[in-house]
């Protein structure tokens, strides 16, 4: 009896649920996107056609669509409204991700209490804590309201049932990785479960006109955990950043369908909760009566917000063959580049054989090139033991040839420095309109910038034996 040969049509096929890569055999890891456990079996799709169905709403000219239904409503937290583009739009779904302990739950519980009202009650669903634990936090940060409802659930059907009972205007789910649907195989937090939970809540938000805030976990690399499809489905993606040893917290917009993505909200985390900072520059400065060698001020842009920050450097004689290079809040590569520029272009050789420590004040991280000039001047001031003039800020990118290049937003940076009382500034050439009463020195290269150091007090080490002769 002849056996039937299995054709290619009958053979099982496998496909990666993340990137769509296909193969004829199962693999534990997708060779295309390097994701683990995403290759699943799927059958040969049948050729089908979809017949036209009944439309729910007729298409109308875009000019006749009522845009007032998408008017943003304030969360009660001005700094969060700034990042969201004015507030929460009805039907919008926001994903807030951050490292453990950064303050996500504290911020959202505070926003839940401040945005709750009789017309728009708030439902806070926690899947990571019990209701009593959340109540203790609410007492500590004074986040109690009669129209703030709290539920501890990990079942998707139960969450949807709470929506029917409370009919909230705002839903906060902490977190999306802890809720699961019994109809989907897999543990809570798995890719299939996260897609199902997010999809169900997004559909409920659009149908009810309810704003939704989802808390998301992050991986050890800082990326949002779960399928990347989650970021595509939601309307807004926010990252909550901050060092656990510092008070400053930043909420940065990554994706926003209703506003700009270059806004940053600044918060201060303390024992009584979390508060917004309308003027956070005070956290990044050290107020002193007399200038100290090795310090220089600059103005960085976090999104569209200018912040005055302080760069500090310290150089000491090294007892090691390879001197230390330690940084905090600064990129090590940028500091190394400034050291090379100062030695080669600025003729300062006292840096080569000394231990060098560079840091920022208040936990702020300076990664943009506009801080190059301040880093270089702080290093030169520390090496020569010469303080920079008082009330001076330095703004500019430094190239390897020693030139000082222009950066974006110079006028906004100068305006912020002038508002805080700084009277002098070192900037690249052609800075544009200068605030009245502020003295601006335009520098073309590091040679011009180093002239602000008083030569009478400079202690420059000779470069080599030829210089001594």
C-alpha positions in Angstrom: 0.0 0.0 0.0 1.5 3.3 -1.1 1.9 5.9 1.5 0.9 9.5 0.9 3.8 11.9 0.5 3.6 14.9 2.8 3.7 18.0 0.6 5.1 21.4 1.5 1.5 22.6 1.9 0.9 20.1 4.7 4.2 20.7 6.5 4.0 22.9 9.6 5.6 26.3 9.3 6.9 28.5 12.1 7.0 32.3 12.3 8.4 34.8 14.7 5.7 36.8 16.4 8.0 39.8 16.8 9.5 40.4 13.4 7.6 38.0 11.2 10.6 35.8 10.1 9.6 32.4 8.8 11.2 29.0 9.0 10.4 25.4 8.4 11.5 24.2 11.8 11.1 25.4 15.4 13.9 27.4 17.0 14.2 28.7 20.5 15.7 32.1 19.3 14.8 34.1 16.3 17.9 34.6 14.1 16.5 37.8 12.7 15.5 39.8 15.8 17.4 37.7 18.4 14.3 37.4 20.6 13.8 34.3 22.7 10.6 32.2 22.7 8.9 34.1 19.9 8.9 31.4 17.2 5.5 29.8 17.0 3.8 27.3 14.7 1.1 28.6 12.3 -1.0 26.9 9.6 -1.1 27.7 5.9 -3.5 30.6 5.7 -6.5 29.9 3.6 -7.4 32.3 0.8 -10.3 34.3 1.9 -12.1 37.4 0.9 -13.9 39.8 3.2 -17.3 41.0 2.0 -18.2 44.6 2.6 -20.0 45.1 5.9 -22.2 47.7 7.6 -20.3 50.8 8.7 -20.6 52.1 12.2 -20.3 55.8 11.3 -20.5 57.5 8.0 -17.4 59.2 6.6 -17.6 63.0 6.7 -15.3 65.8 5.5 -12.5 66.3 8.0 -13.6 70.0 8.5 -16.9 68.8 9.9 -15.4 66.6 12.6 -15.9 68.0 16.1 -12.4 68.5 17.5 -13.8 69.5 20.9 -14.3 65.9 21.9 -10.5 65.5 21.9 -9.8 68.4 24.2 -7.1 67.6 26.8 -8.1 67.5 30.4 -5.5 68.4 33.1 -4.2 65.7 35.4 -3.7 68.2 38.2 0.1 67.8 37.9 1.5 70.7 35.8 4.8 69.0 35.0 3.0 65.9 33.8 0.6 68.0 31.7 3.7 69.7 30.1 5.0 66.4 28.8 1.6 65.1 27.7 0.9 68.3 25.7 -1.6 69.9 27.9 -3.2 67.0 29.7 -4.9 63.7 29.0 -7.1 63.4 25.8 -10.3 61.4 26.2 -9.7 57.9 24.8 -5.9 58.3 24.9 -3.7 55.4 26.2 -0.4 56.4 27.8 2.4 54.0 28.6 4.8 55.1 31.5 7.9 53.0 31.9 10.8 53.3 34.3 13.2 51.4 36.5 12.0 49.9 39.8 11.9 52.4 42.6 12.1 55.5 40.4 8.6 56.7 41.6 6.2 55.6 38.9 3.4 54.4 41.3 3.9 57.5 43.5 3.5 59.9 40.6 0.5 58.2 39.2 -1.3 57.9 42.5 -0.8 61.6 43.1 -2.2 62.3 39.6 -5.1 60.0 40.2 -6.2 61.9 43.3 -5.7 65.3 41.8 -7.6 64.5 38.6 -10.5 62.7 40.3 -13.9 64.5 40.4 -17.6 63.7 40.5 -17.9 64.1 36.7 -14.7 62.1 36.0 -14.0 59.5 38.7 -10.6 57.7 38.6 -10.1 54.0 38.9 -6.6 52.8 40.1 -6.0 49.1 39.5 -2.9 47.6 41.1 -1.6 44.2 40.3 1.6 44.4 42.2 0.4 45.5 45.6 -2.6 44.9 47.9 -5.2 47.6 48.3 -4.0 48.3 51.9 -0.5 48.9 50.7 -1.6 51.4 48.2 -3.7 53.1 50.9 -0.7 53.5 53.1 1.2 55.3 50.3 -1.9 57.5 49.6 -1.9 58.5 53.3 1.8 59.4 53.1 1.6 61.5 50.0 -1.9 62.9 50.9 -3.6 61.3 47.8 -7.1 60.7 49.1 -10.2 61.6 47.2 -13.9 60.5 47.5 -14.0 59.8 43.8 -10.7 57.8 43.6 -11.6 54.1 43.4 -9.0 51.4 44.2 -9.0 47.8 43.1 -6.4 45.0 43.4 -6.8 42.7 40.4 -4.7 40.6 38.2 -7.5 39.2 35.9 -8.4 41.0 32.8 -12.0 40.1 32.9 -12.2 41.5 36.5 -10.6 44.8 35.4 -13.2 45.1 32.6 -15.9 44.4 35.1 -14.7 47.3 37.3 -14.9 49.6 34.3 -18.6 48.7 33.9 -19.2 49.3 37.7 -17.2 52.6 38.2 -17.4 54.1 34.7 -14.2 56.1 35.2 -12.9 59.0 33.2 -9.3 57.8 34.0 -8.0 54.3 34.4 -4.6 53.7 35.9 -3.2 50.1 35.6 -0.1 49.3 37.7 1.2 47.4 35.9 0.3 45.9 32.5 2.8 43.0 33.0 0.9 41.8 36.1 -2.6 41.4 34.4 -3.4 38.3 32.4 -6.3 36.9 30.5 -7.4 33.3 31.2 -8.3 32.8 27.5 -4.6 33.3 26.5 -1.9 30.7 27.2 1.2 31.9 28.9 2.3 33.5 32.2 1.5 37.1 33.1 4.0 39.4 31.5 4.5 37.2 28.5 4.4 38.6 25.1 1.0 37.1 24.2 -0.5 38.2 27.5 0.8 41.7 27.3 -0.6 42.1 23.7 -4.0 40.8 24.7 -4.3 42.9 27.9 -3.1 46.1 26.1 -5.4 45.5 23.1 -8.5 44.9 25.3 -7.8 48.1 27.4 -7.2 50.1 24.3 -10.5 49.0 22.8 -12.3 49.9 26.0 -10.6 53.3 26.2 -11.6 54.2 22.6 -15.2 53.0 23.0 -15.8 54.7 26.4 -13.8 57.9 25.8 -11.7 57.0 28.9 -8.1 58.0 29.3 -5.8 55.2 30.4 -2.4 55.2 32.0 -0.4 51.9 31.8 2.7 51.3 33.9 5.3 49.3 32.1 8.4 47.5 33.3 11.8 47.9 31.7 14.6 45.4 31.0 18.1 45.6 32.4 19.1 47.6 29.3 16.5 50.2 30.0 14.1 49.2 27.1 10.4 48.7 27.7 9.7 45.1 28.5 7.4 43.1 26.3 6.7 43.2 22.6 7.6 46.4 20.7 4.1 46.2 19.3 2.9 47.6 22.7 4.7 50.9 22.0 3.0 51.1 18.5 -0.5 50.5 19.9 -0.5 53.2 22.6 -0.9 56.9 21.9 1.8 58.2 24.2 5.0 56.7 25.5 6.8 58.3 28.5 10.1 57.3 30.2 10.5 58.0 33.9 14.2 58.6 34.6 16.3 59.3 37.6 19.1 58.2 39.8 17.9 56.4 43.0 20.6 58.3 45.0 19.4 61.8 43.7 16.2 63.7 44.3 15.7 64.7 40.6 13.3 62.7 38.4 12.6 63.4 34.7 9.6 62.3 32.7 10.6 62.4 29.0 8.2 62.0 26.1 9.3 59.4 23.5 6.1 59.2 21.5 3.1 61.6 21.6 0.3 61.7 19.1 -1.2 64.8 20.7 1.9 67.0 21.3 5.6 67.4 21.0 8.1 64.7 22.0 10.8 67.1 23.1 9.2 68.2 26.4 10.6 67.1 29.8 8.9 67.2 33.1 11.0 67.7 36.2 10.1 66.3 39.6 11.6 66.0 43.1 11.1 62.8 45.0 11.1 63.1 48.8 9.6 61.5 51.9 6.2 63.2 51.5 5.8 62.1 47.9 6.8 63.6 44.6 6.4 67.3 43.5 6.8 69.1 40.2 9.7 71.5 39.8 8.9 74.6 37.7 12.4 75.9 38.3 14.7 72.9 38.8 18.0 74.8 38.1 18.6 75.3 41.9 19.2 71.6 42.3 22.2 71.7 39.9 24.0 74.7 41.4 26.2 75.2 44.4 25.8 78.7 45.9 29.1 80.1 47.1 30.4 83.6 47.8 33.7 83.2 46.1 34.5 81.2 42.9 36.4 77.9 43.4 39.0 76.5 40.9 37.7 73.6 38.8 34.0 74.7 38.6 32.2 76.0 35.5 28.5 76.6 34.8 26.7 75.8 31.6 23.1 75.8 30.3 21.8 72.5 29.0 18.6 71.8 27.1 16.3 69.0 28.4 13.8 68.9 25.6 12.9 72.5 25.1 13.6 73.4 28.7 16.9 75.2 29.6 18.6 74.1 32.8 21.6 75.8 34.4 24.0 73.1 35.6 27.4 73.1 37.2 30.4 71.0 36.1 33.1 70.3 38.7 36.6 68.9 38.1 39.4 68.0 40.5 43.0 67.1 39.6 45.5 65.6 42.0 49.0 64.1 41.6 48.8 60.4 40.8 50.8 57.6 42.3 49.8 55.2 39.6 51.4 54.5 36.2 48.0 55.0 34.6 46.2 57.9 36.2 42.5 57.6 37.1 39.8 59.1 35.0 36.5 59.1 36.9 33.3 60.8 35.8 29.8 61.1 37.3 27.0 62.6 35.2 29.3 63.2 32.3 30.2 60.9 29.4 33.7 59.6 29.9 34.4 59.8 26.1 33.6 63.6 26.1 35.8 64.2 29.1 38.7 62.3 27.4 38.3 64.4 24.3 38.4 67.6 26.2 41.6 66.5 28.0 43.2 65.8 24.6 42.1 69.1 23.2 43.4 71.0 26.2 46.8 69.3 26.0 47.3 69.6 22.3 45.5 72.9 21.5 45.5 74.6 24.9 49.1 73.8 25.7 48.2 72.6 29.2 50.3 69.6 30.1 49.5 69.4 33.8 46.6 66.9 33.0 48.5 64.0 31.5 50.0 62.5 34.7 47.3 63.5 37.3 44.2 61.8 38.6 41.2 63.6 37.2 37.7 63.5 38.7 34.8 65.2 36.9 31.2 65.4 38.0 27.9 67.3 37.9 25.9 68.7 40.8 22.5 67.4 41.7 22.5 64.2 39.7 21.9 65.8 36.3 23.4 64.1 33.3 25.1 66.2 30.6 25.3 64.3 27.3 24.8 67.0 24.7 27.9 68.6 23.0 26.9 72.1 24.2 28.5 71.3 27.6 32.0 70.7 26.0 33.2 74.2 26.6 32.2 74.1 30.3 33.9 70.8 30.8 37.1 72.0 29.1 37.2 75.2 31.2 36.5 73.3 34.4 39.4 71.0 33.6 41.7 73.9 32.7 40.7 75.8 35.9 41.4 72.7 38.1 44.8 72.1 36.3 46.0 75.7 36.8 44.3 76.1 40.2 42.7 79.3 38.8 39.0 80.0 39.5 36.9 81.3 36.6 35.2 84.7 37.0 32.1 84.8 39.1 28.6 84.7 37.4 30.0 83.2 34.2 28.4 80.5 32.0 30.0 78.7 29.1 28.1 77.3 26.2 29.5 75.7 23.1 30.7 72.5 21.4 34.5 72.0 21.1 36.0 70.2 18.1 39.2 68.2 18.0 40.9 71.1 16.2 40.1 73.3 19.2 37.4 75.3 17.5 34.2 76.3 19.4 31.1 75.4 17.3 27.6 76.8 17.5 24.9 74.8 19.2 21.1 75.0 19.1 19.0 77.3 21.3 21.7 79.7 22.3 19.2 82.5 22.9 17.0 80.4 25.1 20.1 79.3 27.1 21.3 82.9 27.6 17.8 84.0 28.6 17.6 81.4 31.3 21.1 82.3 32.6 20.2 86.0 32.7 17.0 85.2 34.6 19.0 83.4 37.3 21.3 86.4 37.7 24.4 85.4 35.6 26.0 88.4 34.0 28.7 87.0 31.7 28.7 84.2 29.1 31.2 82.5 26.8 29.5 81.5 23.6 30.4 80.7 20.0 30.5 83.4 17.4 27.2 84.9 16.2 25.0 84.0 19.1 22.1 86.1 18.0 20.0 88.4 20.2 21.6 88.8 23.6 19.5 89.6 26.8 19.9 93.3 27.8 22.5 93.8 30.6 24.4 90.5 29.9 28.0 90.7 28.7 28.7 88.0 26.1 32.2 87.1 24.9 32.3 85.3 21.6 35.1 82.8 21.3 36.2 81.1 18.1 38.6 78.4 19.6 40.0 77.2 22.9 42.8 79.7 22.8 40.2 82.5 23.1 38.2 80.7 25.8 41.3 80.1 28.0 42.0 83.8 28.1 39.2 84.2 30.7 41.6 82.5 33.2 43.7 85.3 34.9 47.3 84.7 33.8 48.7 86.2 36.9 47.5 83.2 38.9 47.8 80.4 36.3 50.1 77.5 37.2 50.9 75.7 33.9 53.3 72.8 34.0 55.9 72.8 31.2 55.1 70.4 28.4 58.5 68.7 28.2 62.3 69.3 28.5 62.4 71.3 25.3 59.9 73.9 26.7 62.2 74.3 29.8 65.1 75.2 27.6 
